[in-house]
Amino acid sequence: MLGLAAPLPTLVQCRWRRQLPEAVTFLRWRASAGAAAEALISAGADGWIRGHAFADGSERVAWRAHDAGITGLCLHPAVTDASSAASADATGAVFASAGEDGRVRLWDAAGRAVATLAEESGWVELLAWSPDGRILAAAAGRSIQLWRGEESLGVWYDAARSVLALAWAPDSRRLATAANKGLHLWQVGGQAPVQLMAFPGAPVALAWRPDGKSLATGTQDGFLQVWRQAGPGAGRARGRSSPSQLTMRGYPAKVSCLDWHPSRSRIATAGGPDVVLWDIPAAGEGRPTPLRLHRTAVTALAYSPGGALLASGDREGRLCLWRDGGAPLQSLALDAEISALAWHAGGATIAAGCTDGKVAVLDIDAATAGNQA
């Protein structure tokens, strides 16, 4: 079922929906030099990766990538941008995946295996390509493995704690990792990491501001921690202030959803049924704006590419669309927990995946979606 919830005006239409066999764990849009070849890529708890035609959702390609659920899915950055869709990894890899079977694997556009990079004894929990597409990082337990194509660049190891979240800086030279009670920064080509923050509790989400000047992490015990790099500071030595750490409180549950606005110093967060926007100034404390339409815990958040719209999904399957700044635009019922959200690069289409295997692709009124921030 896909319904529009009153009383908001109907500005969203369902382009297509499909029912997959198992829960959807990841959704990614694959660009192409030709619009007709664009596809939505889905990954599931059954270990399968599928490609769906943009126009009608028909299945173009499908393959069993892992023997158990998929815990990570990355498209090479070149194929998420139509302007460079013809290029990919030097190995020909378009997709990287990780699974509960302990494997990290590379795939070409047709779903043919390019390489198996790792076979761990346990789950590979985290997977991320650097923004420039040169290095792939995977975390399992206390170790982080790095590859350039099929070439191993070595293993970073934290003897004290397991890696719970990771995120590449926009410059592709730094990798942030979050572990119990702290946030660390690793330099590609370097050795020991630098600790950026210390805090109580275990992190569950991590995200860089797009300009690389701030880093946010949400914790299991209901806090949002934000690190800000040093900046201009009057009266300070050499005219520079020190890096700072902000702590935002008041969440009723773990802060598991984070997404920075593409061009503003604003972060959307959720740790319970409310979406909370924080405007983070260069100095001083942040200012919260709560958004209240959900009745159950929010499970996914995503800004549109230009930042004009924010999407949020919750445990009971309600999908809410908000204008930049927090005004409600539309509320829809998908009837099962929303596990993944992915905006199309054009900013007027969003895909939602659910734990019951449902995938819905929705078109937003062009005038509304085009009102970029």
C-alpha positions as CSV (number, residue, x, y, z in Angstrom):
1,M,0.0,0.0,0.0
2,L,1.1,3.5,-0.7
3,G,-1.1,6.3,0.6
4,L,-1.0,10.1,1.0
5,A,-1.7,11.2,4.6
6,A,-4.1,14.2,5.1
7,P,-4.2,17.1,5.5
8,L,-1.1,18.2,3.4
9,P,-1.6,18.9,-0.3
10,T,-0.7,16.2,-2.8
11,L,2.6,17.2,-4.3
12,V,4.1,13.7,-4.7
13,Q,3.2,10.9,-7.2
14,C,4.4,7.3,-7.2
15,R,6.4,6.6,-10.3
16,W,6.7,2.9,-9.5
17,R,7.0,0.3,-6.7
18,R,8.3,-3.2,-6.5
19,Q,8.2,-6.0,-3.9
20,L,11.5,-7.7,-3.3
21,P,11.9,-11.0,-1.4
22,E,13.7,-9.6,1.7
23,A,14.4,-6.4,3.6
24,V,16.0,-3.6,1.6
25,T,19.4,-2.6,3.2
26,F,20.7,-0.1,0.7
27,L,19.6,2.0,-2.3
28,R,21.9,3.8,-4.7
29,W,21.3,5.7,-8.0
30,R,23.5,4.8,-10.8
31,A,24.0,7.6,-13.4
32,S,24.6,6.9,-17.1
33,A,25.7,8.9,-20.1
34,G,22.2,8.2,-21.5
35,A,19.1,9.0,-19.3
36,A,17.4,5.8,-20.6
37,A,20.1,3.7,-18.9
38,E,19.8,5.2,-15.5
39,A,19.1,2.7,-12.7
40,L,18.2,2.3,-9.1
41,I,20.5,-0.2,-7.4
42,S,19.0,-2.1,-4.4
43,A,20.8,-4.4,-1.9
44,G,18.9,-6.8,0.3
45,A,19.1,-8.9,3.4
46,D,19.0,-12.0,1.1
47,G,22.5,-11.1,-0.3
48,W,21.2,-10.0,-3.7
49,I,21.9,-6.8,-5.6
50,R,19.4,-5.7,-8.2
51,G,19.3,-3.0,-10.8
52,H,15.9,-1.4,-11.6
53,A,15.1,0.7,-14.6
54,F,14.5,4.4,-13.7
55,A,11.3,4.7,-15.8
56,D,9.3,1.7,-14.6
57,G,11.3,-0.3,-12.0
58,S,11.8,-3.3,-14.3
59,E,14.6,-5.5,-13.2
60,R,17.6,-5.1,-15.6
61,V,20.2,-7.1,-13.7
62,A,20.3,-9.2,-10.5
63,W,22.9,-11.3,-8.9
64,R,23.7,-13.1,-5.6
65,A,26.6,-11.0,-4.2
66,H,26.9,-12.6,-0.7
67,D,25.9,-15.8,1.1
68,A,24.1,-13.7,3.7
69,G,22.8,-10.1,4.2
70,I,24.6,-7.2,2.6
71,T,26.1,-4.8,5.1
72,G,27.7,-2.4,2.7
73,L,27.1,-1.2,-0.9
74,C,29.1,1.5,-2.7
75,L,28.9,2.6,-6.2
76,H,32.2,4.0,-7.6
77,P,31.9,7.8,-7.4
78,A,32.3,8.1,-11.1
79,V,29.0,6.3,-11.8
80,T,26.9,8.3,-9.4
81,D,27.6,11.4,-11.5
82,A,26.3,11.5,-15.1
83,S,29.0,13.8,-16.2
84,S,31.6,11.1,-15.5
85,A,29.5,8.0,-15.8
86,A,31.8,6.5,-18.5
87,S,34.7,6.0,-16.0
88,A,35.0,3.7,-13.1
89,D,37.7,2.0,-11.0
90,A,40.9,1.1,-12.8
91,T,39.8,-2.6,-12.4
92,G,36.5,-2.0,-14.2
93,A,34.7,-2.2,-10.9
94,V,31.4,-0.2,-10.6
95,F,30.1,-1.7,-7.3
96,A,31.8,-2.7,-4.1
97,S,29.9,-4.7,-1.6
98,A,30.4,-6.2,1.9
99,G,28.4,-8.8,3.7
100,E,27.6,-10.9,6.7
101,D,29.6,-13.6,5.1
102,G,32.8,-11.6,5.8
103,R,33.6,-10.8,2.2
104,V,34.4,-7.6,0.4
105,R,33.9,-7.9,-3.3
106,L,34.1,-5.8,-6.5
107,W,31.6,-6.1,-9.4
108,D,31.3,-4.7,-12.9
109,A,28.2,-3.1,-14.3
110,A,26.7,-6.4,-15.4
111,G,27.2,-8.0,-11.9
112,R,30.2,-10.0,-12.9
113,A,32.8,-10.5,-10.1
114,V,35.9,-8.5,-10.5
115,A,37.7,-9.4,-7.3
116,T,37.2,-10.7,-3.8
117,L,39.3,-8.3,-1.6
118,A,38.8,-9.8,1.8
119,E,37.3,-12.9,3.5
120,E,36.9,-12.2,7.2
121,S,35.9,-14.6,9.9
122,G,33.1,-12.3,10.9
123,W,30.9,-9.6,9.5
124,V,32.3,-6.6,7.5
125,E,30.3,-3.8,9.2
126,L,31.4,-0.7,7.2
127,L,32.4,0.1,3.6
128,A,33.2,3.4,1.9
129,W,34.9,4.6,-1.2
130,S,36.8,7.8,-0.9
131,P,35.1,10.7,-2.7
132,D,37.7,10.7,-5.5
133,G,37.1,6.9,-6.0
134,R,40.8,6.0,-5.5
135,I,40.6,4.1,-2.2
136,L,38.1,1.7,-0.7
137,A,38.0,1.3,3.1
138,A,36.3,-1.6,5.0
139,A,36.0,-2.0,8.7
140,A,35.6,-5.3,10.6
141,G,36.0,-5.3,14.3
142,R,39.1,-3.4,15.3
143,S,40.7,-3.3,11.8
144,I,40.3,-1.1,8.8
145,Q,41.6,-2.4,5.4
146,L,42.4,-0.1,2.5
147,W,42.6,-0.9,-1.2
148,R,43.5,0.9,-4.4
149,G,41.7,-1.2,-7.0
150,E,42.8,-4.8,-6.1
151,E,46.1,-3.6,-4.5
152,S,46.1,-3.7,-0.7
153,L,47.3,-0.5,1.0
154,G,47.6,-2.2,4.3
155,V,45.5,-2.5,7.5
156,W,45.0,0.1,10.2
157,Y,44.4,-1.5,13.6
158,D,43.0,-0.1,16.8
159,A,44.0,-2.4,19.6
160,A,41.7,-0.8,22.2
161,R,38.3,-0.6,20.5
162,S,36.1,-1.7,17.6
163,V,35.3,0.6,14.8
164,L,31.6,1.5,14.9
165,A,31.3,4.1,12.2
166,L,33.6,5.6,9.5
167,A,33.4,8.5,7.0
168,W,35.8,9.9,4.4
169,A,36.6,13.6,4.5
170,P,35.6,15.4,1.3
171,D,39.3,15.9,0.4
172,S,39.7,12.0,0.2
173,R,42.9,12.2,2.3
174,R,41.5,11.7,5.8
175,L,39.2,9.0,7.2
176,A,37.3,9.6,10.4
177,T,36.5,6.6,12.6
178,A,34.2,6.5,15.6
179,A,34.7,4.0,18.4
180,N,33.5,3.7,22.0
181,K,34.1,7.0,23.7
182,G,36.0,8.7,21.0
183,L,36.5,10.0,17.4
184,H,39.8,9.5,15.5
185,L,41.2,10.9,12.3
186,W,43.5,8.8,10.1
187,Q,45.7,10.3,7.4
188,V,46.2,8.3,4.2
189,G,49.9,7.4,4.1
190,G,50.3,8.1,7.8
191,Q,50.4,5.8,10.8
192,A,48.9,6.6,14.2
193,P,45.5,8.4,14.2
194,V,44.8,11.7,15.9
195,Q,42.0,11.8,18.4
196,L,39.6,14.6,17.6
197,M,37.0,14.1,20.4
198,A,36.4,12.1,23.5
199,F,32.9,11.5,24.8
200,P,31.0,9.0,26.9
201,G,29.0,6.3,25.1
202,A,29.2,4.4,21.8
203,P,28.8,6.2,18.5
204,V,26.2,4.9,16.0
205,A,26.4,7.4,13.1
206,L,29.1,9.7,11.6
207,A,29.0,12.4,8.9
208,W,31.2,15.1,7.5
209,R,29.9,18.5,6.6
210,P,30.4,18.8,2.8
211,D,33.1,21.5,3.2
212,G,35.1,19.3,5.5
213,K,35.1,21.9,8.3
214,S,32.9,20.0,10.8
215,L,32.2,16.4,11.7
216,A,29.2,15.1,13.6
217,T,28.6,11.8,15.4
218,G,25.4,10.5,17.1
219,T,25.7,8.2,20.1
220,Q,23.9,5.3,21.6
221,D,23.1,7.2,24.8
222,G,21.2,10.1,23.0
223,F,23.8,12.8,22.3
224,L,25.0,14.6,19.2
225,Q,28.7,15.5,19.3
226,V,30.1,18.0,16.7
227,W,33.7,18.7,16.1
228,R,34.6,22.0,14.4
229,Q,38.1,22.6,12.9
230,A,40.1,25.6,13.9
231,G,39.2,28.9,12.2
232,P,39.8,32.6,12.4
233,G,39.8,33.9,16.0
234,A,40.4,37.5,17.0
235,G,43.1,37.9,19.7
236,R,44.3,34.3,19.4
237,A,47.8,33.3,18.6
238,R,48.5,33.6,14.9
239,G,44.9,34.7,14.4
240,R,43.6,31.1,14.6
241,S,41.1,29.7,17.1
242,S,41.3,26.1,18.5
243,P,39.2,23.2,17.3
244,S,36.0,23.0,19.3
245,Q,33.6,20.3,20.4
246,L,29.8,20.8,20.8
247,T,27.5,18.5,22.7
248,M,23.8,18.5,22.0
249,R,21.5,16.7,24.4
250,G,17.8,15.9,24.8
251,Y,17.3,13.0,22.4
252,P,15.1,10.2,23.9
253,A,16.9,7.5,22.1
254,K,20.2,6.8,20.2
255,V,21.0,9.4,17.5
256,S,21.3,7.0,14.6
257,C,20.4,9.4,11.7
258,L,22.5,12.3,10.5
259,D,22.7,14.3,7.3
260,W,24.3,17.6,6.6
261,H,22.7,20.3,4.4
262,P,24.7,20.3,1.1
263,S,25.6,24.0,1.3
264,R,24.7,25.3,4.8
265,S,26.1,24.7,8.3
266,R,23.0,22.8,9.2
267,I,22.6,19.2,10.2
268,A,19.4,17.1,10.3
269,T,19.4,14.6,13.1
270,A,17.0,12.0,14.7
271,G,17.1,10.1,17.9
272,G,13.4,9.3,18.4
273,P,10.2,10.5,16.7
274,D,11.3,14.1,16.1
275,V,13.6,15.3,13.4
276,V,15.9,18.0,14.9
277,L,17.7,20.6,12.7
278,W,20.8,22.2,14.2
279,D,22.3,25.3,12.7
280,I,26.0,25.1,13.7
281,P,27.7,28.5,13.7
282,A,31.5,29.0,13.3
283,A,31.6,29.8,17.0
284,G,29.2,29.4,19.9
285,E,26.4,26.9,20.4
286,G,24.0,25.4,17.8
287,R,20.3,26.3,17.6
288,P,17.8,23.4,17.4
289,T,14.6,23.3,15.3
290,P,12.4,20.3,16.1
291,L,10.2,18.9,13.2
292,R,7.2,16.9,14.4
293,L,5.1,14.7,12.2
294,H,6.4,11.2,13.0
295,R,4.8,9.1,15.7
296,T,7.5,6.5,15.9
297,A,11.3,6.5,15.8
298,V,12.9,8.0,12.7
299,T,15.0,5.5,10.9
300,A,16.3,7.3,7.8
301,L,17.1,11.0,6.8
302,A,18.3,12.5,3.5
303,Y,18.6,16.0,2.0
304,S,17.9,16.4,-1.6
305,P,21.0,17.2,-3.7
306,G,20.4,21.0,-3.7
307,G,19.1,21.1,-0.2
308,A,15.7,22.4,-1.0
309,L,14.0,19.3,0.6
310,L,14.6,16.9,3.4
311,A,13.1,13.4,3.6
312,S,12.6,11.4,6.8
313,G,11.3,7.9,7.2
314,D,10.2,6.1,10.4
315,R,9.6,2.7,12.0
316,E,5.9,2.5,11.0
317,G,6.6,3.4,7.4
318,R,5.7,7.1,7.3
319,L,7.7,9.1,4.8
320,C,7.7,12.9,5.5
321,L,9.0,15.5,3.1
322,W,10.1,18.9,4.5
323,R,11.0,22.2,2.9
324,D,14.4,23.6,3.7
325,G,14.0,25.2,7.1
326,G,11.4,22.7,8.4
327,A,8.0,23.5,6.9
328,P,6.1,20.2,6.2
329,L,5.5,19.5,2.5
330,Q,4.0,16.0,2.3
331,S,3.4,12.8,4.4
332,L,3.0,9.4,2.9
333,A,2.3,5.9,4.3
334,L,4.5,3.0,3.1
335,D,3.3,0.6,5.8
336,A,6.6,-0.9,6.8
337,E,9.7,0.4,8.5
338,I,11.8,2.6,6.1
339,S,15.3,1.3,6.0
340,A,16.8,3.3,3.1
341,L,16.3,6.6,1.3
342,A,18.1,7.8,-1.9
343,W,17.5,11.0,-3.8
344,H,18.0,11.0,-7.6
345,A,20.7,13.5,-8.7
346,G,18.0,15.7,-10.3
347,G,16.4,16.4,-6.8
348,A,12.8,15.7,-8.0
349,T,12.7,12.0,-7.4
350,I,13.3,9.9,-4.2
351,A,13.5,6.2,-3.7
352,A,12.5,4.5,-0.4
353,G,13.2,1.0,0.7
354,C,11.5,-0.9,3.5
355,T,12.1,-3.8,5.8
356,D,9.3,-5.8,4.2
357,G,11.2,-5.6,0.8
358,K,9.1,-2.8,-0.7
359,V,10.8,-0.3,-3.0
360,A,8.9,2.9,-4.0
361,V,10.1,5.6,-6.3
362,L,8.3,8.9,-5.9
363,D,8.3,12.1,-8.1
364,I,8.0,15.4,-6.4
365,D,6.2,18.4,-8.0
366,A,8.9,20.0,-10.3
367,A,8.3,23.5,-9.1
368,T,8.7,22.5,-5.5
369,A,11.7,20.3,-6.0
370,G,13.3,22.9,-8.2
371,N,13.2,25.6,-5.5
372,Q,16.8,25.0,-4.6
373,A,18.2,26.5,-1.4
